[in-house]
C-alpha cells in the first residue's frame, strides 16, 4: 500500500518499517528517511508535498532531480499526489513535471476477477496454444490482453494500462495505471476521473482508495 506523509496506526503490516536497536519494528524510521530526501538544490521534498499550501493560486518553482538518481523513486509512491508533482501547484508546463501515474499495484488475481466477471478467461492449451485445453489452467498472457482490450470498451475517462513503474522498494514493477499527473486539469484536478476510478474499484474488488497511489514512471531514473 502506498505511504502517506503520516504514520497510520492499526493499518496492519506496513512496508515502511525497520527494526530498532532492540529488534522491535519502528514504524517511523523509514518515514523519517523519506522526510529528509532533498532535490538537487537541497530543497526537502516533504516541505513541498502539501497541496493545501498552494490553495490560493500560489505556485512553486519546480524541484530539480538528477537523472540517474533515486531521490524521487525513494519518495514515491504516495496515496496523495505531492504538490511538487501537481500541475496546479507548480509554475511550469504539466509535461515538464516528472511523469507519475495514479492507480493500483498490479495483481493478477484482481485481473482474473475482472476476466471471470466478463467472460474473458483464456484457457491454457498444449503445444504452444495449438493443442487441447489444459483443465484448470489459464493462459495469463492472452487473458491479460483480453482484459486490457475490454478496458477500452468499458471505461471512457481513463485509459487503463498495465504499466511499468517503480514500486515501494524502488524496484521495477507493474501497475494498473488509470491516469497521470500530466493529465490533471489545473482547476478541477482528478474530478473528471472519479466515476471511472470508482467503477474500476468495484470491477476489480478493491475495497478502499487507500490501495491506490501515485507511482513514478519506470522510464525515469530520478
C-alpha positions in Angstrom: 0.0 0.0 0.0 1.4 3.4 -0.9 2.6 5.6 2.0 1.1 8.7 3.4 3.0 11.6 5.0 1.9 10.4 8.4 2.1 7.1 10.1 -1.3 5.4 10.2 -1.8 3.2 13.3 -3.7 0.0 13.2 -3.4 -0.4 9.4 -1.9 -3.9 9.5 1.5 -4.6 8.1 3.4 -1.6 6.8 6.2 -1.8 4.2 7.8 1.3 5.7 9.2 -0.3 8.8 12.6 -1.2 10.2 13.9 -2.9 13.3 15.2 -0.7 16.1 18.2 -1.5 18.4 16.2 -3.9 20.4 14.9 -5.8 17.4 11.4 -4.2 17.6 9.9 -2.7 14.5 9.9 1.1 14.2 7.0 2.4 12.1 8.6 5.8 11.9 12.2 5.1 10.8 11.5 4.8 7.1 9.1 7.7 7.0 11.8 9.8 8.7 14.2 8.9 5.9 11.7 9.9 3.3 11.0 13.2 5.0 14.7 14.0 4.7 15.0 13.5 1.0 16.2 16.5 -1.0 16.2 17.6 -4.6 19.4 18.6 -6.5 19.2 22.1 -5.0 18.9 20.9 -1.4 15.2 21.5 -1.0 13.4 19.0 1.2 10.7 17.2 -0.8 8.5 16.7 2.2 8.2 20.5 2.7 6.7 20.9 -0.8 4.2 17.9 -0.6 1.1 19.5 0.9 -1.3 20.7 -1.8 -3.1 22.9 0.8 -0.1 25.3 0.8 -0.9 26.3 -2.8 -4.7 26.5 -2.4 -4.8 30.3 -3.2 -3.3 30.2 -6.6 0.3 30.5 -5.4 2.7 28.3 -7.4 6.1 26.9 -6.6 9.3 26.8 -8.6 9.8 23.2 -9.9 12.0 20.9 -7.9 15.1 19.7 -9.7 16.0 16.0 -9.8 19.2 14.5 -11.2 18.9 11.9 -14.0 20.3 8.6 -12.9 19.4 9.3 -9.3 16.9 7.7 -7.0 15.6 10.5 -4.7 12.1 10.7 -6.3 12.0 7.0 -6.7 12.6 6.6 -3.0 10.0 9.2 -2.0 7.2 7.6 -4.0 4.6 6.0 -4.2 2.2 8.2 -2.2 -1.5 7.9 -1.7 -1.9 11.7 -2.4 -0.1 13.4 -5.2 2.6 15.6 -3.7 2.2 19.3 -4.6 5.6 19.4 -6.4 4.2 17.0 -8.9 0.8 18.6 -9.3 0.4 20.9 -12.4 -2.0 23.1 -10.3 0.8 23.9 -7.8 4.0 24.1 -9.9 4.9 27.0 -12.2 5.8 25.1 -15.3 4.0 23.2 -18.1 2.5 19.9 -17.0 4.6 17.9 -19.5 7.7 19.2 -17.8 6.8 17.5 -14.5 8.2 14.1 -13.7 5.7 11.6 -15.0 3.8 9.8 -12.3 0.8 7.5 -12.6 -2.3 7.1 -10.4 -3.6 3.6 -9.9 -3.1 0.2 -8.2 -0.2 -2.1 -7.9 -0.6 -4.9 -10.5 -2.2 -8.0 -9.1 -3.1 -10.9 -11.5 -5.7 -12.2 -9.0 -7.5 -8.9 -9.5 -7.2 -9.1 -13.3 -8.5 -12.7 -13.1 -11.5 -11.4 -11.1 -12.4 -8.9 -13.8 -11.8 -11.5 -16.5 -14.1 -14.0 -15.0 -16.8 -11.4 -14.4 -16.8 -10.5 -18.1 -16.0 -14.0 -19.6 -12.5 -13.0 -20.7 -10.6 -16.0 -19.4 -8.4 -17.7 -22.0 -7.6 -21.4 -21.2 -4.1 -22.6 -21.5 -3.5 -25.1 -24.3 -0.9 -27.7 -25.0 1.7 -27.4 -27.8 2.1 -23.6 -27.5 -1.6 -22.9 -27.8 -2.3 -25.2 -30.7 -3.4 -28.3 -28.8 -6.0 -29.3 -26.3 -7.0 -27.2 -23.4 -5.3 -28.0 -20.1 -8.1 -28.3 -17.4 -7.9 -25.6 -14.7 -5.0 -23.7 -16.3 -5.2 -20.1 -17.5 -3.2 -18.5 -20.3 -2.2 -15.4 -18.4 -0.8 -13.6 -21.4 -3.9 -13.9 -23.5 -6.2 -13.3 -20.5 -4.4 -10.0 -19.7 -4.6 -9.0 -23.3 -8.3 -9.7 -23.3 -8.7 -7.7 -20.1 -6.8 -4.7 -21.4 -8.8 -4.6 -24.7 -12.0 -4.7 -22.7 -10.9 -1.7 -20.7 -11.1 0.5 -23.7 -14.8 -0.5 -24.3 -16.0 -0.1 -20.7 -14.1 3.0 -19.4 -14.4 6.4 -21.0 -12.4 8.9 -19.0 -9.5 6.8 -18.0 -7.1 4.8 -20.2 -6.2 1.8 -18.1 -2.8 0.3 -18.9 -0.7 -2.4 -17.2 2.3 0.0 -16.9 5.9 -0.3 -15.7 6.7 1.8 -12.6 8.9 1.8 -9.6 7.4 0.1 -6.5 7.6 1.0 -2.8 11.0 -0.6 -2.5 12.3 1.3 -5.6 12.2 -1.9 -7.6 10.8 -2.3 -11.1 7.2 -3.5 -11.1 3.9 -3.0 -12.9 0.6 -1.3 -12.0 -2.9 -0.7 -13.2 -2.3 2.9 -14.4 -5.5 4.9 -14.7 -4.2 8.4 -15.5 -1.1 10.6 -14.9 -0.3 13.8 -13.2 0.2 15.4 -16.6 -3.4 14.7 -17.4 -4.9 16.6 -14.5 -6.9 19.7 -15.0 -5.2 22.6 -13.3 -8.6 23.7 -11.8 -10.6 20.5 -11.2 -7.8 18.1 -10.7 -8.9 14.4 -10.6 -12.6 15.2 -10.8 -13.3 14.0 -14.3 -11.7 10.6 -13.5 -13.6 10.0 -10.2 -16.6 8.0 -11.6 -14.4 5.6 -13.6 -12.0 5.2 -10.7 -14.9 4.1 -8.5 -16.1 1.7 -11.3 -12.6 0.3 -11.6 -12.5 -0.4 -7.8 -15.9 -2.2 -8.0 -14.9 -4.2 -11.0 -11.6 -5.3 -9.5 -12.9 -5.8 -5.9 -10.8 -3.0 -4.3 -12.4 -2.1 -1.0 -10.5 1.2 -0.4 -8.9 4.0 -2.3 -6.0 3.6 0.2 -4.8 0.8 -2.0 -4.2 3.2 -4.8 -1.3 5.6 -5.1 0.9 7.8 -7.3 3.9 5.9 -8.8 6.9 7.1 -10.7 7.1 6.0 -14.3 9.8 3.3 -14.7 11.4 5.1 -17.6 12.5 7.8 -15.2 15.6 7.4 -13.0 15.2 10.4 -10.7 
